[in-house]
Amino acid sequence: ETGVTQTPRHLVMGMTNKKSLKCEQHLGHNAMYWYKQSAKKPLELMFVYNFKEQTENNSVPSRFSPECPNSSHLFLHLHTLQPEDSALYLCASSQDAVAAEAFFGQGTRLTVV
Amino acid sequence: DAKTTQPTSMDCAEGRAANLPCNHSTISGNEYVYWYRQIHSQGPQYIIHGLKNNETNEMASLIITEDRKSSTLILPHATLRDTAVYYCIVRVPYSGGGADGLTFGKGTHLIIQP
């Protein structure tokens, strides 16, 4: 248990569906991150939020839309995804930009059919 | 951030010390060395980090060479639960403008044999 909770743990969605992934941390951290891990590939950083402001968007397609309503919650809104978007989506948080240690959630295993 | 090179996979016998090497020959003076691991189907877990001195915590030891071009993560008494992919990452902890995340490579798949 890292203190970072992701829901749902598993999600199957059609290409025309809209769904959202949720990440929650009550560690008092100010930075939150979304990562994508596809089969046989390294983790890819998608989005970074620092003090609720998005500071990085790693050329992620617009069908992925992040939202950070407060420092404890981070969402990833999904719409019109493709089968190649099937992956493990991981949320992480850290105290701030200087912190060495990031805490990761268990991830959401997404399958697009 | 500097690039790192790690072996693709390694085996280690249970109860023995596991020594995982990492080359980072282009590391710059203000970049730290971080180690994370990822057990199958879980999120990555922080292990340890250091700048130039050797570091030890309850999980592992980190040995950084004097020229800082390579490092070794040591798990002193490996158990079956240490089977995981181990990632060596070098980065400046604060590069300005806000949190910039971690860049993961392919890591080393460490398999602990019973």
Interface residues (C-beta under 8 A of the other chain):
Chain A: T2 V4 A31 Y33 Y35 P42 L43 L45 V48 Y49 N50 F51 E53 T55 E56 L88 L90 A92 S94 D96 A97 V98 A99 A100 E101 A102 F103 F104 G105 Q106 G107
Chain B: Y32 Y34 S41 Q42 G43 P44 Q45 Y46 H49 P93 Y94 G97 G98 A99 D100 G101 L102 T103 F104 G105 K106 G107
